[in-house]
Amino acid sequence: MGRDSNIGWTDHTFNPWLGCTKISAGCDHCYAERWSGRFHLVEWGNAPRRRTSAQNWNGPLRWNDQARAASAPRTYDGKKRASGARALGHRQPDTDRSDRTRVFCASLADVFDNQVPADWRADLWHMIARTGSLDWLMLTKRPENIRRMLPPDWGYDGYPNVWLGTTVEDVRAMRRIELLREIPARVRFLSIEPLIEALPDLPLSGIDWVIVGGESGQDARPIAEEWVRDIRDRCVSAGVAFFFKQWGGIRPSAGGRLLDGRTWDEAPSGGPTRARLAEGGAPPVRGAPLARKSPHVVSGI
């Protein structure tokens, strides 16, 4: 379906703009900075961001059409037909999210970056509102900025097709979790990658999904099995979906991705998690495995 991603927990990767500034230990060996520098696309750090091409911005519209066509009910003659809000491409709630198309935004930037022009972000929200057959995964290290950068029509529960997440690489970064929990969202998730130290007492109330991974690259910092196992056990106990991406190493696949003899590919699918019930909220349940995707091709910029 369109250009697939080698990131195991998403179907597509979309970058509306390029560039970011390092703000914490998780940024020390930033793959996005290395990738951008290799192709001389943008200066990293305190420098202007670069908006990607109109052709690149058309990608999610195509993916939405493909996802809508794939999920449309069939008429008596076997042809697919679109109906109602889905036919118009408007946002709409979806109880079972396990087979919906996911888009990670943005792998080479941060949507909630202070240095991004506000009109670029407004254009992004407009496109997200038009692509109701896609679930948008917005991951940030700047959750303190989310509330003031949301669209005016975000509403009490957020857009039904937007998942909000924050990165938690070490104990210091755990403060971001409380900031994320303050924002209404259909799904809230944590990306614990790169995991660079143990996270004792990781709070999971109000969280629907946890992704864990070790660092990769020439200077990859080590990860310990007991760190990952502790997070996994906390997720199982809390009823939070758990996805283990990789052990890491010089290459992302160097250490494989088995934990205790199996893969962990869970993702939110619908209904309240116990962690959400503890918060008093209602979206999704743990347990739906993600389908594996084909090799990554970076979207044209």
C-alpha positions in Angstrom: 0.0 0.0 0.0 1.9 3.1 -1.2 5.4 3.4 0.2 5.9 1.1 3.1 8.0 1.8 6.1 10.7 -0.3 7.7 9.4 0.9 11.1 7.5 -2.1 12.3 4.7 -0.3 14.1 3.6 1.9 11.1 2.5 1.4 7.5 3.8 4.7 6.1 6.1 7.5 7.1 5.3 11.1 6.2 7.6 14.1 6.7 5.8 17.5 6.2 9.1 19.3 6.8 12.7 18.4 7.8 14.9 19.5 10.6 14.9 19.5 14.4 17.0 20.6 17.4 18.5 18.1 19.9 16.9 18.6 23.4 17.7 15.5 25.5 19.9 12.4 25.8 17.7 10.4 23.3 18.8 12.9 20.6 22.6 12.3 21.1 22.9 9.9 18.1 20.0 11.1 16.1 19.4 8.9 13.0 17.4 11.8 11.3 20.3 14.2 11.7 22.7 11.6 10.1 20.3 10.8 7.3 19.6 14.5 6.5 23.3 15.3 6.7 24.2 12.5 4.3 21.9 14.0 1.6 22.6 17.7 2.5 18.9 18.3 2.9 18.8 20.7 5.9 21.0 22.1 8.6 20.3 20.4 11.9 19.7 22.4 15.1 18.9 26.1 15.4 18.3 26.7 11.7 15.3 27.1 9.4 13.2 24.0 8.8 12.6 22.9 5.2 9.1 22.1 4.0 8.9 19.1 1.8 7.5 19.2 -1.7 3.9 19.3 -2.9 4.4 15.9 -4.4 5.4 14.5 -1.0 2.3 16.1 0.5 0.1 14.3 -2.0 1.2 11.0 -0.6 -1.2 10.8 2.4 -4.1 11.7 0.1 -3.2 8.7 -2.1 -2.8 6.4 0.9 -6.2 7.6 2.2 -7.9 6.7 -1.1 -6.2 3.3 -1.1 -7.2 2.6 2.5 -10.8 3.7 1.9 -11.1 1.5 -1.2 -9.6 -1.5 0.7 -12.1 -1.1 3.5 -15.2 -0.2 1.5 -18.2 -2.6 1.6 -18.9 -4.6 -1.5 -22.1 -4.4 -3.6 -24.0 -7.6 -4.7 -21.8 -7.8 -7.9 -18.6 -7.8 -5.9 -17.6 -4.2 -6.7 -16.5 -2.0 -3.8 -18.6 1.0 -2.9 -18.0 3.9 -0.6 -20.7 5.3 1.6 -21.3 8.0 4.1 -18.5 9.9 5.9 -15.9 7.3 4.7 -16.7 8.1 1.1 -16.2 11.8 1.7 -12.9 11.2 3.5 -14.0 13.0 6.7 -12.7 12.1 10.2 -14.7 9.4 11.9 -14.3 7.2 15.0 -13.4 3.6 14.6 -13.9 1.0 17.3 -11.5 -1.6 15.9 -8.3 0.1 14.9 -6.1 -3.1 14.4 -6.4 -3.1 10.6 -6.4 0.6 9.9 -3.6 2.2 8.0 -1.1 4.0 10.2 1.1 7.0 9.2 4.0 8.0 11.4 4.5 11.8 11.3 7.3 12.9 11.4 10.4 10.7 11.4 12.8 13.5 10.3 11.3 16.3 12.4 9.0 17.1 15.3 5.4 18.2 14.6 5.4 20.2 17.8 8.7 22.0 17.3 8.7 25.7 18.2 10.7 26.6 15.1 8.1 25.3 12.6 6.0 28.0 11.0 2.4 27.9 12.3 0.9 27.9 8.8 2.8 24.7 7.9 1.3 23.0 10.9 -2.2 24.3 10.1 -1.8 22.8 6.6 -0.9 19.5 8.2 -3.9 19.5 10.5 -6.1 20.3 7.5 -4.7 17.3 5.6 -5.2 15.0 8.6 -8.8 16.1 8.8 -9.2 15.1 5.1 -7.7 11.7 5.5 -10.2 9.9 7.8 -9.2 6.4 6.6 -5.7 6.9 8.0 -4.6 6.9 11.7 -1.9 9.5 12.2 0.8 8.7 14.8 2.3 12.0 16.1 5.4 11.4 18.2 7.2 14.3 20.0 9.8 15.0 22.6 8.0 18.3 23.3 4.7 17.4 24.8 4.6 20.8 26.7 3.9 22.4 23.3 1.1 20.1 22.2 -1.9 21.9 23.7 -1.2 25.3 22.2 -0.4 23.8 18.8 -3.6 21.7 18.4 -6.2 22.8 15.8 -9.2 24.8 17.0 -11.6 21.9 16.4 -9.6 19.3 18.3 -12.5 18.9 20.6 -13.0 17.1 23.9 -11.6 13.8 22.8 -9.3 14.9 20.0 -9.4 13.9 16.3 -10.6 10.3 16.0 -7.7 9.5 13.6 -4.8 11.0 15.6 -2.7 9.1 18.1 -0.4 11.3 20.3 2.9 10.0 21.7 6.0 11.1 23.4 9.5 9.7 23.6 10.8 8.4 27.0 14.4 7.3 26.8 15.5 7.7 30.4 14.2 8.6 33.9 14.5 12.3 33.3 12.3 12.0 30.3 9.5 10.4 32.3 8.2 13.9 33.1 6.9 14.0 29.6 4.3 11.3 30.3 2.3 13.5 32.7 2.3 16.3 30.1 1.0 13.8 27.4 -1.7 12.6 29.8 -3.1 16.1 30.1 -4.0 16.1 26.4 -7.3 14.5 25.2 -6.4 12.0 22.5 -8.0 8.9 20.9 -4.8 6.9 21.6 -1.8 8.0 23.8 1.5 6.1 23.4 5.0 6.0 24.6 8.1 5.4 22.4 10.8 4.1 24.7 13.5 4.2 22.0 16.3 4.4 22.5 16.0 2.8 25.9 19.2 3.9 27.6 18.6 3.1 31.2 16.1 1.3 33.5 12.7 3.0 34.0 11.6 1.9 37.5 8.0 2.9 38.4 7.1 3.7 34.8 3.6 5.3 35.1 1.1 3.8 32.6 -2.2 5.3 33.7 -3.8 7.0 30.7 -1.5 5.2 28.2 -2.7 2.8 25.6 0.5 1.6 23.9 4.2 1.3 24.7 6.9 0.8 22.0 10.4 -0.2 23.2 13.6 -0.5 21.3 17.4 -0.4 21.6 19.6 2.1 19.9 21.2 1.4 16.6 24.3 2.8 14.9 28.0 3.0 15.3 27.8 4.6 18.8 24.7 2.6 20.0 24.4 2.6 23.7 23.7 -0.8 25.3 20.3 -2.0 26.4 19.7 -4.6 29.2 17.1 -7.4 29.0 15.9 -6.7 32.5 15.0 -3.2 31.5 12.8 -4.4 28.6 11.3 -7.2 30.6 10.3 -4.9 33.4 8.5 -2.6 31.0 6.8 -5.6 29.3 5.6 -7.0 32.6 4.2 -3.6 33.6 2.3 -3.3 30.3 0.9 -6.8 30.7 -0.2 -6.1 34.2 -1.8 -2.8 33.2 -3.5 -4.1 30.1 -1.4 -1.8 27.9 -0.4 -2.9 24.4 3.3 -3.7 24.2 5.5 -3.6 21.0 9.1 -4.6 21.1 10.9 -3.2 18.1 14.5 -4.2 18.4 17.5 -4.9 20.6 19.6 -2.6 18.4 23.3 -2.6 17.7 25.4 -1.4 14.8 22.4 -2.1 12.5 18.8 -2.0 13.7 18.4 -5.8 13.0 21.7 -6.8 14.5 20.3 -8.1 17.8 16.9 -9.3 16.4 13.7 -8.6 18.2 12.8 -11.7 20.3 12.1 -11.2 23.9 11.8 -14.4 26.0 11.6 -16.5 22.9 8.9 -14.6 21.0 8.1 -11.3 19.3 5.8 -8.7 20.9 3.8 -6.9 18.2 0.7 -5.6 20.1 -1.1 -2.4 19.2 -4.3 -0.8 20.4 -7.4 -2.2 18.8 -10.5 -0.8 20.5 -12.3 -0.5 23.9 -10.8 0.8 27.2 -7.5 -0.4 28.5 -7.3 -0.9 32.3 -4.8 2.0 32.3 -7.5 4.2 30.7 -10.2 3.0 33.1 -7.9 3.9 35.9 -7.7 7.4 34.4 -11.5 7.5 33.9 -11.2 7.5 30.1 -12.3 5.1 27.5 -10.2 4.3 24.3 -8.5 1.2 23.1 -7.5 -2.3 24.3 -4.2 -4.1 24.1 -3.5 -7.3 22.2 -3.9 -6.8 18.4 -0.7 -7.9 16.6 0.6 -5.6 13.9 1.1 -7.1 10.4 4.8 -7.0 9.3 5.6 -4.6 6.5 7.9 -4.7 3.5 11.3 -2.9 3.3 11.3 0.8 3.8 11.4 3.4 1.0 11.7 7.0 2.1 8.9 9.2 0.8 10.1 11.6 -1.8 10.8 15.1 -0.5 
